[in-house]
């Protein structure tokens, strides 16, 4: 159930959102109830999506795994096409819930997924940090942790606001575990 109404944008913000994303999704229309926050949110998410150093496919794996953990169908459906476009393989998508034992993920991807899971679940242990540091420097560690934390917030906001999935991406909605 949609808890927060979908609303329009101030003209300058609408123009900026269309430059960044094309037609703004329902998430942004719900966030538009607070114009200053949706403006800051969109710029921050643009940075995470486009102005980062880690490979996009790696970040999309972290985002999709977080969506699974939070059971966020909306986040999964929105990011599945992005993950595919970024080069995430179908075998990885199908085997994401069992990534720890899957041969479809290399050690670097597994380190990123371990970090993403830990951030999403709210506790990064020393073992996860040590594993991540075998594959990433501090810059990339911070980047991956922020991606996981931001998209955890996205999933929680989607739930809090009851944002409904757009019809054009409903085919991407998963049967989450």
N, C-alpha and C positions, 0 to 999 in steps of 0.2 A: 504494500500500500504506500503510495506517494504521500509522505508526511509534510514535505516542504513544497510549495507550489513552484512550478517552472515559470520563470519570469524572463522578461526581455533585458536588454543591455543598454546602457547609455551609449550614444552614437560612437564616441571615440573608442570605447571598449569593444563594442561590436566589431568595428573595423579591425582593431588589433587582433581579436580572437579569430576573425575570418582569415587574416593574414597568416596567423600561426597554424590554425587547425582546419580551415574551411568552415563548414557548418558546425557551430559549437554543439557538443553532445549534451544530453540531458543533465549530466553531472554539472556542467558549467551553468546551465539554465537554473538549476537548483541553487548553486552557489551564488548566482546573480542576486539573490535576496540580500546579499551583503557586497555591494559593488567594489569596495576597496579590497576586500579579501579575495574575491575572484580575480581581480586584476593582479594581485601579488602571486596568487596561486598559479595563474597561467604563465607568468614569467618564470617562476621557479620550475614549473614542470617543463617548460621549453628548455631551460638550462639542463635539466636532467636527461631530457630526451635527445638533445642535439648538440650540446656544448660540453661534452664529456670525453674522456680519453679511453675508457674501457669499451670494448666492442659492444655495439648495440645488441647483437644476438645474446651476449652474456647477460646484459641488463634485462632483456626481455625474459630470459629464463628465470631470473630472480623474481621478476614481477609476476610471471605466471605461477610460479611455485607459491608465492605469497597469496595469490588469489585462491589457489587450491586450499591452502591452510586456513584462510579466513572464510572459505566457502562463498566467495564473491563472484557470482555468475556474471555480473556486470563488468567487473574488472577483467575477468577471463575473456569474455566476448569482445571487449574493446581491444585487448592486447594480443589476442591470438593472430589476427591478420598482420599486426605489426611485427610479431615474432617471426612469422613465416616470411614476410618481406625482408627481415633482417638476416635471414638465413638459418633460423632454427629448423632443424630437420623434423619431419613427421615422427620418426622413431623416438626422438627426444620428447616431443609433445605427448605422445602416447605413453611413454614410460616415465614421465616426470614424477609421478607419485612414488616411484621406486628407484629414484636416481642413485641412491647409495649403492645399490647392487647391480645397477644397469651398466652394460658395456657401451652404451650409447653416449656416455658422458666421460670426458677426459678428467684428469686429476684437477686441472685448473677450474673447470666448470663445477666439479664437485666441491671444491673449496669455496667458490662463490655461492653455490646453493646452500652449503652449510652455514655460511655467514648470513645469507638472506633468511633462512629458516630461523636462526637464532635471534636475529633482530625482530622478525615478525612475531616470534613467540615471547619476546621481551627479556631475553637474557643471553648475552654472548659470553660464553665461558672461555677460560684461558686456552683450552684445547682448540676451540674454533678459531680464536685469534691466531694461535701458533700455526694452524693449518693454512689459514689465509695468508699469513706472512711468508709462507714458503712459495707462494705464487704471485703475490701482489706487493707493491711498495705501499707506503702509508697514503700516498695520494689516491691510489686506486682502492685501497681498503676503505678510506673515508667515502669515496664516491659510491662504492657498492653498498656500504652501510646506509648511506643517505637514500639511495634508490629504494632499498628494502623498507626503510623507515617511512619514507614519503608514501610509497604505495600501500603500506599498512594503514597509514592515515586515510588514504583514498578509500580503501575498502571499508574502513570504519565509518567514514563520512557517508558513503553510499548507503550503508545500513542505517545509520542514524536518520538520514533524510528520506529513506525509502525510495531512492531513485530507481525508476523503471527503465529497463533496457529498451533501446531504440529498435524499431521493427527491422531495420536493415542489417542489424548484427545479431538478431535472435537465432539465426542458424548456427552461430558460433557458441551459443550457450552450452556449457558442458553438463554432464551428469557428474557433479562433484562428489568425491568420496565422503 
